[in-house]
Amino acid sequence: MQVRQLDENDDWTFGNSKANYIKDNDAVLQNVTTRLKSFKNDWFLDQDANIDWFTILGNKDTKETIIKEVERVTLQTEGVTKINSIELDEGDLRSAKINIDLDTIYTVNNALGLEI
């Protein structure tokens, strides 16, 4: 697997030819991160892909729902074979910190942390 690398602002990188691409495990982890940060209805080819963050983060007592949605989207990402653990730290009602330990077809025990 090979994808264009994203910068710290989640924009595509350009100008370094093949150095702007990442492969294998790094590509899978970037795809997981991108899919988890994407909102439902963002992709015109599949309106049900990704997570309805506006609804979930806007309500109380949604921790289990968030964990289930994160698990669903992560496992549907190409290259992911298993989720070992998901930790969720709900900040205010409009944010969440998520830590995932997952296995890919390339390596095991990959730590992935992101803030939504």
C-alpha positions as CSV (number, residue, x, y, z in Angstrom):
1,M,0.0,0.0,0.0
2,Q,1.2,3.5,-0.8
3,V,-0.5,6.9,-0.2
4,R,0.5,10.5,-0.4
5,Q,1.9,11.7,2.9
6,L,0.0,14.4,4.8
7,D,1.7,17.3,6.6
8,E,0.9,18.5,10.1
9,N,-2.2,20.3,8.8
10,D,-3.5,17.2,7.1
11,D,-2.8,18.6,3.7
12,W,-1.1,16.6,0.9
13,T,2.7,17.1,0.6
14,F,4.2,18.0,-2.7
15,G,7.6,18.9,-4.2
16,N,9.7,15.9,-3.3
17,S,8.6,13.3,-5.9
18,K,8.4,9.8,-4.4
19,A,9.5,11.2,-1.0
20,N,6.0,12.6,-0.7
21,Y,4.5,9.1,-0.4
22,I,4.4,6.7,2.5
23,K,4.1,2.9,2.3
24,D,3.0,-0.1,4.2
25,N,2.3,0.3,7.9
26,D,2.6,4.1,7.8
27,A,0.1,4.3,5.0
28,V,-2.4,2.1,6.9
29,L,-2.0,4.2,10.0
30,Q,-2.5,7.5,8.1
31,N,-5.6,6.0,6.4
32,V,-7.1,5.1,9.8
33,T,-6.4,8.6,11.1
34,T,-7.9,10.2,8.0
35,R,-11.0,8.1,8.2
36,L,-11.6,8.7,11.9
37,K,-11.2,12.4,11.4
38,S,-13.6,12.5,8.5
39,F,-17.3,13.3,9.0
40,K,-20.3,11.3,7.8
41,N,-21.5,12.5,4.4
42,D,-18.0,13.8,3.5
43,W,-17.4,11.3,0.7
44,F,-19.9,11.6,-2.1
45,L,-19.5,8.0,-3.2
46,D,-20.4,6.6,0.3
47,Q,-22.5,9.0,2.4
48,D,-22.6,6.5,5.3
49,A,-18.8,6.2,5.5
50,N,-17.0,7.6,8.5
51,I,-18.5,8.9,11.7
52,D,-21.4,11.4,12.5
53,W,-19.2,13.4,14.9
54,F,-21.6,16.4,15.0
55,T,-24.3,14.2,16.5
56,I,-22.2,12.1,18.7
57,L,-20.0,14.7,20.3
58,G,-23.0,17.1,20.8
59,N,-24.7,14.7,23.3
60,K,-24.0,13.4,26.7
61,D,-23.3,9.8,27.6
62,T,-22.0,8.8,24.2
63,K,-18.8,7.1,25.2
64,E,-19.9,3.6,24.2
65,T,-21.3,4.9,20.9
66,I,-18.0,6.7,20.1
67,I,-16.0,3.5,20.9
68,K,-18.2,1.4,18.7
69,E,-18.0,3.8,15.8
70,V,-14.2,4.1,16.1
71,E,-14.0,0.3,16.2
72,R,-16.2,0.0,13.1
73,V,-14.4,2.5,11.0
74,T,-10.9,1.3,12.1
75,L,-11.7,-2.3,11.3
76,Q,-13.2,-1.3,7.9
77,T,-9.9,0.3,6.9
78,E,-7.8,-1.7,4.4
79,G,-4.8,-3.2,6.1
80,V,-6.1,-3.3,9.7
81,T,-6.4,-6.8,11.0
82,K,-7.2,-6.3,14.7
83,I,-7.9,-3.7,17.4
84,N,-6.1,-4.5,20.7
85,S,-7.5,-1.6,22.7
86,I,-9.3,1.7,22.4
87,E,-9.1,4.3,25.1
88,L,-11.3,7.4,25.0
89,D,-11.0,10.6,26.9
90,E,-14.0,12.8,26.4
91,G,-13.1,16.4,26.8
92,D,-15.9,18.8,26.6
93,L,-19.0,17.9,24.6
94,R,-17.4,18.8,21.3
95,S,-14.0,17.0,21.5
96,A,-12.5,13.6,22.3
97,K,-9.0,12.1,22.6
98,I,-8.7,8.6,21.2
99,N,-5.8,6.2,21.7
100,I,-5.9,3.0,19.7
101,D,-3.6,0.0,19.8
102,L,-4.0,-2.0,16.6
103,D,-2.4,-4.6,14.4
104,T,-2.0,-4.2,10.6
105,I,-1.0,-6.6,7.9
106,Y,2.5,-5.2,8.3
107,T,3.1,-5.0,12.1
108,V,1.5,-5.5,15.5
109,N,0.9,-3.2,18.4
110,N,0.7,0.1,16.6
111,A,-0.1,3.0,18.9
112,L,-2.2,5.7,17.3
113,G,-3.4,8.8,19.1
114,L,-5.7,11.5,17.7
115,E,-7.9,14.3,18.9
116,I,-11.3,14.9,17.3
